[in-house]
Amino acid sequence: MSVDAVHQSSTPGERKARAVAEEARETEWTRPSFAKGLYLGSFDLGLIHPYPVPDPEVAKRGTEFLEALQEVCGTIDGSRIEREDHVSDDTMAALRRIGAFGMKIPREFGGLGLSLVDYGRALMLISTVHPTLGALLSAHQSIGVPEPVRMFGTPEQQQEYLPRCAAGAVSAFLLTEPDVGSDPARMGATATPTDDGSAYVLDGTKLWTTNGPIAELLVVMAAVPPHDGGRGGISAFVVEADSPGITVEHRNKFMGLRGMENGVTRFRQVRVPVANRLGREGQGLKIALTTLNTGRLSIPAICAGAGKWSLGIARQWSTERIQWGRPIGEHEAVGSKLAFIAATAFALESVFELSAALADAGQKDVRIEAALAKLWSSEMGYRVADELVQMRGGRGFETADSLAARGERAVPAEQLLRDMRINRIFEGSSEIMRLLIAREAVDLHLDAAGELASREADLRAKARAAVGASGFYARWLPTLVAGQGLRPGAYGEFGRLARHLRFVERSSRTLARRTFYAMARWQARLDRKQVLLGRIVDIGAELFAMSAVCTRAEAMRRQDPTTGADAVRLADAFCEQSRQRVEETFRRLGDSTDRTDTHLARAVMDGRVRWLEDGVVDQSEGTGPWIAPGA
């Protein structure tokens, strides 16, 4: 069977997985979305400019908390966390004392009620002491018990759990299983209703449970079998971690984030009262995805903090290190890296600040903005860390303890690289994020195409759909021909940055056309063109980042012309770099190695090039199965 023929087939498992994912999606767009417009050729700058202004009272509370957190950070030894692989009780107590576990929890439930902007700034700050502290607080209140209970809990559930969480009862979110990653349709954990209907009996195993080993409260996703009293489906439950039948069977250890409490949790006949179910039966995955809409903004904040820290180290090192008679920063090969780190650090902070500010304002739909921020920040943040290690040379590869032991500044650059790597996997890998964003980006096309985009539709249904689609595209395509990006004076209030905004506007229309061409060519098979869709998403991510830096730089210029001039310089440099990435990705939309790569990948999977693996030793062979049995 040819590769294309394989791509046209659809297995029952695939159809089930797709149905589960579609059912969990938020399908309504009741508020405007700037980022969604970028994929549709609509560059509506008015949705993000002027820059959102925070509520003064909320901002004041945020400033006061950040000052308290700064003081606590001065008492924490991040290198001790790294060496001992543990966050001390003293550190946990200090964080509880200032209310760090209740930053996002409303004040009426004992929390601080901070804005998402200030919550992110707090994560930015504490993660530079040690990233595990950011992971601890983020897993607790971005995706742990507080957020889903706040959004979907009953008044009784909110009163029961939110004050406990605000006071420091650590929580965790349990979705992933040993054999279930991005495909929740395969979920093995079950929640079976009792005969009297008063409770569920929970069985199963959850993997990579950040905070799980120390949590008091858990949000657990489990499949409820269909039954007389309900529809069943994946559902969400708040579970007391000390319930009989719950065991933490293993504490996982990772490449980075040492000190993070993350484990394997097993449930054996765990009784969970019906009152502990969040939302309706079958609503669990929707709850998880909705929670993640803004919960994902934690990672952009942490990446922004890493970018700012990297810039400080890179600036000082490029000045202090002398080679060939000059500071290394004056050598073009190193200076270009310093410029990349500086421009990208400004962009990382801008992308986070804009996304969080839009979410705080509550007037825009930010699900695509938050997803783009997570995807783009995790990728670019890692590149910043990699360039910092390269700038530091052998010292970048050396541990901070080793540097200190021989009398040099203990810069943990290699630790940063290890710690940053997980952000491309946490809360949706980059590959999955691209597919999720692509699904939202092509939503308009799928609605217009109807049965044309269905593998199951027959030719007659497709013919009818083609008639309807042609009418829509006859109206839509002409709107992509011209726009503000072709007018030389457009966006003139942005000064030297105006040309970049014109580029974004033109590129947005080009991206919309190219997406239409892809839809027309591949139709029902478009979801199989994952690399193509990923490139479309990546272009939109860069356009979003350029928009964020330009609007932020302009806002800073108006507030303080001196600092603003430097911000404009950073934004200008970033946009120059970003434009090159956009143009290269556009080129690869039509000239790529995708087909060759697909053929080769299948040949490798078929074992046709196993001879290439000869001559090495694989000591992992025989140590265990790829996935543990009985999980």
PLY file of the C-alpha trace (Angstrom):
ply
format ascii 1.0
element vertex 631
property float x
property float y
property float z
element edge 630
property int vertex1
property int vertex2
end_header
0.00 0.00 0.00
1.35 3.45 -0.89
2.01 6.11 1.71
-0.83 8.23 0.33
-3.19 5.27 0.53
-2.20 4.68 4.13
-2.86 8.34 4.84
-6.38 8.06 3.47
-7.30 5.16 5.74
-8.87 5.71 9.14
-8.92 3.05 11.85
-11.69 2.70 14.46
-9.17 3.75 17.12
-8.35 6.91 15.22
-12.02 7.75 14.73
-12.71 7.23 18.44
-9.74 9.37 19.46
-10.81 12.12 17.08
-14.38 12.01 18.38
-13.24 12.27 22.01
-10.98 15.23 21.18
-13.70 17.01 19.19
-16.25 16.55 21.96
-13.87 18.17 24.46
-13.24 21.24 22.31
-14.78 24.60 23.03
-16.63 25.14 19.77
-18.15 28.56 20.42
-16.29 31.80 19.69
-18.36 34.40 21.53
-15.50 36.88 21.94
-12.94 38.13 19.41
-9.49 36.59 19.18
-6.52 38.49 17.79
-4.45 35.35 17.20
-7.27 33.50 15.46
-7.58 36.44 13.09
-3.91 36.13 12.13
-4.63 32.73 10.60
-7.65 34.07 8.73
-5.95 37.07 7.15
-7.48 39.54 9.59
-4.84 41.64 11.36
-7.03 43.53 13.85
-4.45 45.57 15.76
-7.20 47.28 17.75
-7.68 44.07 19.73
-4.25 44.43 21.36
-3.44 48.14 20.99
-3.46 50.30 23.04
-1.82 47.91 25.48
-4.27 46.56 28.11
-4.16 48.56 31.36
-4.44 46.62 34.65
-6.85 47.45 37.45
-4.91 49.78 39.82
-6.08 48.05 43.00
-5.22 44.59 41.69
-1.87 45.86 40.43
-1.12 47.33 43.89
-1.77 43.98 45.55
0.46 42.32 43.00
3.32 44.72 43.64
3.08 44.18 47.40
3.14 40.41 46.99
6.09 40.50 44.60
8.04 42.52 47.16
7.29 39.90 49.81
8.23 37.11 47.42
11.49 38.87 46.54
12.37 38.88 50.23
11.59 35.16 50.57
13.62 34.38 47.46
16.63 35.92 49.18
16.40 33.23 51.87
16.25 30.23 49.51
19.38 28.45 48.32
18.60 27.17 44.83
21.86 25.22 44.69
20.79 23.28 47.77
17.59 22.21 46.01
19.71 21.07 43.08
22.13 19.09 45.27
19.58 17.54 47.62
16.87 16.96 45.02
14.37 18.28 47.54
12.53 21.46 48.51
13.01 21.95 52.24
10.21 22.25 54.78
11.49 25.73 55.64
11.04 26.86 52.04
7.54 25.37 51.88
6.64 27.13 55.14
7.95 30.46 53.88
5.91 30.18 50.69
2.79 29.30 52.69
3.38 32.24 55.04
3.20 34.82 52.24
0.26 33.14 50.49
2.16 31.82 47.47
-0.11 28.78 47.20
-3.15 31.02 46.82
-1.94 33.58 44.28
-4.72 32.80 41.76
-7.41 31.92 44.30
-10.07 34.63 44.85
-9.79 36.65 48.04
-13.20 35.51 49.29
-11.74 32.02 49.61
-8.58 33.10 51.41
-6.40 33.61 48.34
-4.58 36.68 47.10
-6.67 37.18 43.97
-3.70 38.26 41.86
-3.98 39.02 38.18
-2.53 36.53 35.72
0.13 39.10 34.89
1.32 39.33 38.50
0.95 35.59 39.04
3.22 35.07 36.04
5.68 37.65 37.31
5.83 35.73 40.58
6.61 32.50 38.72
9.18 34.40 36.66
10.89 35.57 39.85
10.88 32.38 41.89
11.83 30.15 38.96
15.13 31.97 38.66
15.93 30.85 42.21
15.17 27.29 41.09
12.72 26.24 38.34
11.32 23.47 40.52
9.72 26.12 42.72
7.89 27.49 39.70
6.78 23.98 38.75
5.56 23.37 42.31
3.41 26.50 42.45
2.24 26.25 38.85
1.19 22.60 39.01
-0.71 23.41 42.20
-2.74 26.40 41.03
-2.58 26.53 37.24
-3.77 22.97 36.62
-4.20 21.53 40.12
-7.34 21.63 42.27
-7.83 25.44 42.61
-8.43 26.34 38.96
-10.90 23.60 37.91
-12.77 23.99 41.20
-12.93 27.76 40.74
-14.18 27.41 37.17
-16.41 24.33 37.38
-16.96 23.56 41.05
-20.23 23.95 42.92
-20.39 26.60 45.67
-20.01 23.79 48.19
-16.90 22.44 46.45
-15.39 25.91 46.24
-15.97 26.51 49.94
-14.56 23.09 50.80
-11.36 23.12 48.76
-10.28 26.64 47.82
-9.49 27.87 51.36
-7.45 24.71 51.98
-5.48 25.20 48.78
-4.90 28.88 49.53
-3.53 27.97 52.95
-0.98 25.65 51.36
-2.60 22.25 50.91
-0.63 21.15 47.85
-2.61 19.78 44.92
-1.85 17.84 41.75
-3.47 17.10 38.39
-3.58 13.45 37.28
-4.38 12.73 33.63
-1.44 10.95 31.99
-1.10 7.17 32.25
1.75 4.83 31.26
-0.07 3.99 28.03
-2.03 7.22 27.63
-0.34 10.46 26.63
-1.95 12.76 24.09
-4.72 10.25 23.28
-7.18 10.27 26.22
-9.55 7.95 24.35
-7.24 5.15 25.51
-7.65 6.05 29.18
-7.46 3.01 31.44
-8.33 4.53 34.81
-11.98 3.91 35.64
-14.50 5.38 38.05
-17.33 2.87 38.47
-20.55 4.06 40.13
-21.55 2.15 43.24
-24.85 0.28 43.27
-26.46 2.83 45.57
-25.28 5.74 43.40
-23.57 7.56 46.27
-19.99 7.18 45.09
-17.56 6.02 42.44
-14.87 3.37 42.83
-11.62 4.53 41.28
-9.07 2.11 39.81
-6.01 2.73 37.66
-2.52 4.15 37.47
-1.41 7.71 36.78
2.07 8.68 35.63
4.15 11.88 35.91
2.01 13.30 38.67
3.75 16.60 39.41
3.27 17.35 43.13
1.59 13.94 43.47
3.95 12.47 46.09
3.37 15.40 48.49
-0.16 16.43 47.51
-3.10 16.57 49.89
-5.65 16.95 47.09
-5.78 15.47 43.60
-7.76 16.22 40.46
-8.10 12.82 38.80
-9.38 12.09 35.30
-11.03 8.69 34.91
-13.44 6.98 32.52
-16.92 6.33 33.89
-18.60 3.34 32.21
-22.06 4.05 30.73
-24.74 3.21 33.30
-28.44 3.61 33.94
-28.02 6.80 35.91
-25.63 8.61 33.59
-23.91 8.86 30.23
-20.44 7.98 31.48
-17.27 9.18 29.77
-14.06 10.79 30.98
-14.87 12.66 34.18
-13.01 14.77 36.73
-12.90 14.09 40.47
-11.39 15.83 43.47
-9.79 13.11 45.56
-8.25 13.27 49.02
-4.70 11.99 48.60
-4.81 10.05 51.87
-7.88 8.05 50.82
-7.56 4.29 51.42
-6.33 2.53 48.29
-4.04 5.31 47.00
-0.32 4.60 46.87
2.59 6.54 45.42
4.58 3.65 43.99
7.58 5.51 42.66
9.12 8.98 42.71
10.39 9.78 39.22
13.76 11.36 38.52
14.41 13.49 35.47
16.99 15.20 33.30
16.18 18.49 35.01
13.89 20.05 37.61
15.64 18.30 40.47
13.64 18.59 43.64
10.35 18.25 41.79
7.95 15.82 43.46
6.64 13.72 40.61
5.59 10.11 40.78
3.50 7.12 39.79
0.20 6.98 41.68
-1.95 3.85 41.79
-5.64 3.69 42.73
-7.08 0.41 44.00
-10.79 0.44 44.83
-10.68 4.06 45.99
-14.11 5.27 47.05
-14.88 8.82 45.88
-18.20 10.45 46.87
-20.42 11.68 44.04
-20.15 15.14 45.63
-16.48 15.15 44.63
-17.17 14.96 40.90
-16.44 18.19 39.05
-19.06 19.05 36.47
-21.07 16.39 34.70
-20.08 12.87 33.77
-18.17 12.97 30.51
-17.10 16.58 31.01
-13.66 15.79 32.41
-11.60 16.35 29.29
-13.38 19.62 28.55
-12.63 20.73 32.11
-8.97 19.83 31.65
-8.65 21.65 28.33
-10.53 24.72 29.53
-8.36 24.90 32.64
-5.27 24.72 30.45
-6.40 27.65 28.29
-4.96 30.12 30.78
-3.07 27.55 32.87
-0.57 27.21 30.04
0.52 30.82 30.60
2.69 29.62 33.49
5.26 28.22 31.07
5.64 31.45 29.04
6.17 33.30 32.32
8.86 30.86 33.45
10.52 31.02 30.03
10.48 34.82 30.17
12.23 34.68 33.53
14.85 32.34 32.10
15.37 34.72 29.18
15.93 37.70 31.47
18.36 35.72 33.65
20.22 34.47 30.57
20.54 38.01 29.26
22.15 39.17 32.51
24.70 36.36 32.45
25.38 36.76 28.72
25.86 40.53 29.02
28.31 40.27 31.90
30.24 37.35 30.41
30.52 38.95 26.97
32.07 42.01 28.64
34.34 40.29 31.18
35.75 37.52 28.98
38.67 38.80 26.88
39.90 36.83 23.87
42.10 38.01 20.98
42.57 41.33 22.74
38.88 42.26 22.97
35.77 41.38 25.00
34.16 38.39 23.31
30.93 40.33 22.82
32.76 42.55 20.34
33.51 39.55 18.14
30.66 39.20 15.66
30.24 35.45 16.20
29.49 36.03 19.88
27.84 39.43 19.47
25.17 37.89 17.24
24.32 35.43 20.02
24.12 38.25 22.55
21.79 40.18 20.24
19.62 37.09 19.77
19.37 36.52 23.52
18.53 40.19 24.20
15.91 40.48 21.46
14.33 37.14 22.32
14.28 37.91 26.06
12.29 41.06 25.29
9.95 39.06 23.05
9.47 36.29 25.63
8.40 38.82 28.23
6.21 40.67 25.71
4.40 37.52 24.59
3.69 36.52 28.18
2.63 40.01 29.29
0.28 40.53 26.36
-1.34 37.10 26.62
-1.83 37.40 30.37
-3.10 40.99 30.14
-5.67 39.98 27.52
-6.80 37.11 29.75
-7.07 39.44 32.75
-9.18 41.93 30.79
-11.65 39.15 30.03
-12.93 40.72 26.82
-11.09 38.51 24.32
-10.99 34.78 23.69
-7.36 33.93 24.44
-7.29 30.17 23.95
-5.14 30.48 20.80
-3.03 33.29 22.28
-2.25 31.18 25.37
-1.48 28.11 23.29
0.78 30.08 20.94
2.53 31.67 23.92
3.23 28.25 25.42
4.44 26.76 22.13
6.59 29.69 21.01
8.04 30.51 24.43
9.06 26.94 25.21
10.82 26.60 21.85
12.55 29.98 21.89
13.36 29.84 25.59
15.25 26.62 25.03
17.16 28.18 22.14
18.17 31.04 24.43
19.47 28.57 27.03
21.39 26.68 24.35
23.03 29.85 23.04
24.00 30.87 26.58
25.77 27.54 27.11
27.57 28.04 23.78
28.64 31.55 24.76
30.06 30.24 28.01
32.00 27.50 26.21
33.44 24.84 28.52
32.17 26.79 31.53
28.65 26.49 30.13
29.00 22.70 30.21
30.47 22.71 33.73
28.22 22.57 36.79
27.86 25.53 39.12
29.28 23.53 42.04
32.37 22.61 40.02
32.91 26.21 38.97
32.61 27.36 42.58
34.98 24.64 43.80
37.76 26.00 41.62
37.10 29.60 42.55
34.90 30.88 39.72
31.41 32.32 39.67
28.85 29.53 40.10
26.75 30.09 36.98
24.30 27.17 36.46
24.07 27.47 32.67
24.07 23.71 32.09
21.30 23.37 34.68
19.24 25.96 32.84
19.53 23.97 29.63
18.38 20.80 31.40
15.56 22.54 33.23
14.26 24.36 30.15
14.00 21.21 28.06
10.82 19.97 29.74
8.86 23.08 28.75
8.61 21.73 25.20
6.83 18.68 26.66
4.95 19.95 29.75
1.22 20.69 29.37
1.17 19.59 25.74
4.27 18.80 23.71
5.19 21.20 20.92
3.96 18.67 18.37
0.59 18.31 20.09
0.30 22.07 20.61
0.79 22.62 16.88
-2.02 20.19 16.10
-4.35 21.75 18.69
-3.68 25.26 17.40
-4.00 24.12 13.79
-7.41 22.62 14.57
-8.61 25.99 15.86
-6.88 27.89 13.05
-8.65 25.90 10.30
-12.00 25.84 12.11
-13.50 28.35 9.68
-12.40 26.23 6.72
-13.81 23.05 8.25
-17.15 24.76 8.83
-17.19 26.05 5.26
-16.05 22.76 3.75
-18.50 20.62 5.67
-18.53 17.08 4.27
-15.60 17.91 2.00
-13.41 17.61 5.08
-14.89 14.28 6.16
-13.26 10.96 5.33
-16.56 9.16 5.85
-18.66 11.26 3.44
-19.60 9.78 0.06
-19.11 11.54 -3.27
-22.67 12.85 -3.38
-22.32 14.47 0.03
-18.97 15.95 -0.96
-20.51 17.40 -4.13
-23.23 19.13 -2.14
-20.65 20.46 0.30
-18.54 21.80 -2.56
-21.41 24.01 -3.70
-21.76 25.58 -0.26
-18.02 25.99 0.18
-17.62 27.70 -3.17
-20.04 30.42 -2.12
-18.18 31.08 1.11
-14.76 31.23 -0.55
-16.07 33.45 -3.35
-16.82 36.03 -0.67
-13.79 35.42 1.58
-10.86 35.10 -0.82
-11.18 38.63 -2.30
-10.71 40.08 1.20
-7.17 38.65 1.20
-6.00 40.54 -1.87
-5.23 43.93 -0.30
-4.80 45.41 3.14
-3.04 47.99 5.29
0.25 46.19 4.82
0.42 47.50 1.25
-0.03 51.14 2.30
3.39 52.78 2.98
2.12 55.05 5.74
0.10 52.46 7.65
0.68 52.15 11.41
2.75 55.34 11.29
2.30 55.98 15.03
4.71 53.07 15.62
7.61 54.90 13.96
10.41 52.58 12.87
8.33 49.57 13.96
5.52 50.38 11.51
7.19 48.46 8.70
7.17 45.32 10.81
3.45 45.64 11.50
2.86 46.08 7.77
4.85 42.87 7.27
2.65 41.09 9.83
-0.50 42.28 8.08
0.72 41.14 4.66
1.97 37.85 6.04
-1.34 37.21 7.79
-3.18 37.44 4.47
-0.57 35.27 2.77
-0.87 32.70 5.55
-4.64 32.60 5.16
-4.31 32.01 1.42
-1.72 29.29 1.89
-3.93 27.60 4.48
-6.81 27.68 1.98
-4.61 26.15 -0.72
-3.61 23.37 1.68
-7.25 22.77 2.57
-8.24 22.65 -1.09
-5.45 20.24 -1.96
-5.61 17.81 0.94
-9.26 18.16 2.06
-10.09 15.27 4.43
-6.42 14.28 4.57
-5.24 17.64 5.86
-5.10 16.42 9.45
-2.49 13.86 8.30
-0.22 16.63 7.02
1.00 17.33 10.51
4.34 18.88 9.56
2.66 21.21 7.07
0.11 22.25 9.70
2.95 22.75 12.16
4.65 25.19 9.81
1.41 27.12 9.38
1.12 27.35 13.15
4.76 28.40 13.57
4.31 31.27 11.12
1.32 32.50 13.09
3.29 32.21 16.32
6.04 34.45 14.97
3.49 36.98 13.72
1.90 37.00 17.17
5.29 37.53 18.83
6.11 40.41 16.46
2.77 42.03 17.24
3.40 41.65 20.97
6.85 43.26 20.91
5.75 46.17 18.72
2.72 47.06 20.84
4.68 46.70 24.08
7.62 48.77 22.83
5.25 51.51 21.71
3.49 51.49 25.08
6.87 51.77 26.83
7.95 54.59 24.52
4.85 56.60 25.38
5.35 56.05 29.10
9.11 56.73 29.23
10.85 57.95 26.05
14.33 56.98 27.31
13.56 53.37 28.22
11.12 53.27 25.34
13.87 54.03 22.83
15.78 50.98 24.04
12.59 48.91 23.89
12.05 49.99 20.28
15.64 48.98 19.47
15.02 45.53 20.98
11.69 45.17 19.18
13.22 46.23 15.87
16.02 43.68 16.21
13.61 40.94 17.21
11.32 41.63 14.26
14.27 41.51 11.85
15.19 38.08 13.22
11.59 36.88 13.27
10.95 37.98 9.69
13.76 35.73 8.50
12.19 32.78 10.32
8.78 33.58 8.83
10.10 33.86 5.28
12.03 30.61 5.58
8.99 28.78 6.95
6.80 30.15 4.16
9.33 28.79 1.67
9.14 25.37 3.28
5.34 25.28 2.94
5.83 24.55 -0.75
9.35 23.17 -0.88
9.94 20.60 1.82
11.20 17.08 2.40
7.95 15.89 3.98
7.13 13.18 1.44
10.70 11.85 1.40
10.79 11.91 5.20
7.52 9.97 5.42
8.76 7.24 3.10
12.05 6.97 4.98
10.35 6.87 8.38
8.21 3.93 7.27
11.25 2.13 5.90
13.00 2.59 9.23
9.95 1.32 11.13
9.83 -1.72 8.83
13.40 -2.53 9.83
14.88 -2.06 6.37
17.86 -0.08 7.64
18.62 -1.99 10.83
22.09 -2.60 9.45
22.80 1.07 10.22
22.44 0.30 13.94
25.34 -2.18 13.91
28.62 -1.39 15.67
27.24 0.14 18.88
26.17 -1.17 22.30
22.67 -0.53 23.64
22.85 -1.22 27.36
19.17 -0.44 27.84
18.25 -3.61 25.95
16.87 -6.25 28.28
16.31 -3.86 31.19
12.54 -3.87 30.82
9.64 -3.34 28.42
9.01 0.01 26.75
5.82 0.40 28.81
5.46 -1.29 32.20
2.95 -4.18 32.23
-0.16 -3.93 34.34
-0.16 -0.17 34.18
0 1
1 2
2 3
3 4
4 5
5 6
6 7
7 8
8 9
9 10
10 11
11 12
12 13
13 14
14 15
15 16
16 17
17 18
18 19
19 20
20 21
21 22
22 23
23 24
24 25
25 26
26 27
27 28
28 29
29 30
30 31
31 32
32 33
33 34
34 35
35 36
36 37
37 38
38 39
39 40
40 41
41 42
42 43
43 44
44 45
45 46
46 47
47 48
48 49
49 50
50 51
51 52
52 53
53 54
54 55
55 56
56 57
57 58
58 59
59 60
60 61
61 62
62 63
63 64
64 65
65 66
66 67
67 68
68 69
69 70
70 71
71 72
72 73
73 74
74 75
75 76
76 77
77 78
78 79
79 80
80 81
81 82
82 83
83 84
84 85
85 86
86 87
87 88
88 89
89 90
90 91
91 92
92 93
93 94
94 95
95 96
96 97
97 98
98 99
99 100
100 101
101 102
102 103
103 104
104 105
105 106
106 107
107 108
108 109
109 110
110 111
111 112
112 113
113 114
114 115
115 116
116 117
117 118
118 119
119 120
120 121
121 122
122 123
123 124
124 125
125 126
126 127
127 128
128 129
129 130
130 131
131 132
132 133
133 134
134 135
135 136
136 137
137 138
138 139
139 140
140 141
141 142
142 143
143 144
144 145
145 146
146 147
147 148
148 149
149 150
150 151
151 152
152 153
153 154
154 155
155 156
156 157
157 158
158 159
159 160
160 161
161 162
162 163
163 164
164 165
165 166
166 167
167 168
168 169
169 170
170 171
171 172
172 173
173 174
174 175
175 176
176 177
177 178
178 179
179 180
180 181
181 182
182 183
183 184
184 185
185 186
186 187
187 188
188 189
189 190
190 191
191 192
192 193
193 194
194 195
195 196
196 197
197 198
198 199
199 200
200 201
201 202
202 203
203 204
204 205
205 206
206 207
207 208
208 209
209 210
210 211
211 212
212 213
213 214
214 215
215 216
216 217
217 218
218 219
219 220
220 221
221 222
222 223
223 224
224 225
225 226
226 227
227 228
228 229
229 230
230 231
231 232
232 233
233 234
234 235
235 236
236 237
237 238
238 239
239 240
240 241
241 242
242 243
243 244
244 245
245 246
246 247
247 248
248 249
249 250
250 251
251 252
252 253
253 254
254 255
255 256
256 257
257 258
258 259
259 260
260 261
261 262
262 263
263 264
264 265
265 266
266 267
267 268
268 269
269 270
270 271
271 272
272 273
273 274
274 275
275 276
276 277
277 278
278 279
279 280
280 281
281 282
282 283
283 284
284 285
285 286
286 287
287 288
288 289
289 290
290 291
291 292
292 293
293 294
294 295
295 296
296 297
297 298
298 299
299 300
300 301
301 302
302 303
303 304
304 305
305 306
306 307
307 308
308 309
309 310
310 311
311 312
312 313
313 314
314 315
315 316
316 317
317 318
318 319
319 320
320 321
321 322
322 323
323 324
324 325
325 326
326 327
327 328
328 329
329 330
330 331
331 332
332 333
333 334
334 335
335 336
336 337
337 338
338 339
339 340
340 341
341 342
342 343
343 344
344 345
345 346
346 347
347 348
348 349
349 350
350 351
351 352
352 353
353 354
354 355
355 356
356 357
357 358
358 359
359 360
360 361
361 362
362 363
363 364
364 365
365 366
366 367
367 368
368 369
369 370
370 371
371 372
372 373
373 374
374 375
375 376
376 377
377 378
378 379
379 380
380 381
381 382
382 383
383 384
384 385
385 386
386 387
387 388
388 389
389 390
390 391
391 392
392 393
393 394
394 395
395 396
396 397
397 398
398 399
399 400
400 401
401 402
402 403
403 404
404 405
405 406
406 407
407 408
408 409
409 410
410 411
411 412
412 413
413 414
414 415
415 416
416 417
417 418
418 419
419 420
420 421
421 422
422 423
423 424
424 425
425 426
426 427
427 428
428 429
429 430
430 431
431 432
432 433
433 434
434 435
435 436
436 437
437 438
438 439
439 440
440 441
441 442
442 443
443 444
444 445
445 446
446 447
447 448
448 449
449 450
450 451
451 452
452 453
453 454
454 455
455 456
456 457
457 458
458 459
459 460
460 461
461 462
462 463
463 464
464 465
465 466
466 467
467 468
468 469
469 470
470 471
471 472
472 473
473 474
474 475
475 476
476 477
477 478
478 479
479 480
480 481
481 482
482 483
483 484
484 485
485 486
486 487
487 488
488 489
489 490
490 491
491 492
492 493
493 494
494 495
495 496
496 497
497 498
498 499
499 500
500 501
501 502
502 503
503 504
504 505
505 506
506 507
507 508
508 509
509 510
510 511
511 512
512 513
513 514
514 515
515 516
516 517
517 518
518 519
519 520
520 521
521 522
522 523
523 524
524 525
525 526
526 527
527 528
528 529
529 530
530 531
531 532
532 533
533 534
534 535
535 536
536 537
537 538
538 539
539 540
540 541
541 542
542 543
543 544
544 545
545 546
546 547
547 548
548 549
549 550
550 551
551 552
552 553
553 554
554 555
555 556
556 557
557 558
558 559
559 560
560 561
561 562
562 563
563 564
564 565
565 566
566 567
567 568
568 569
569 570
570 571
571 572
572 573
573 574
574 575
575 576
576 577
577 578
578 579
579 580
580 581
581 582
582 583
583 584
584 585
585 586
586 587
587 588
588 589
589 590
590 591
591 592
592 593
593 594
594 595
595 596
596 597
597 598
598 599
599 600
600 601
601 602
602 603
603 604
604 605
605 606
606 607
607 608
608 609
609 610
610 611
611 612
612 613
613 614
614 615
615 616
616 617
617 618
618 619
619 620
620 621
621 622
622 623
623 624
624 625
625 626
626 627
627 628
628 629
629 630
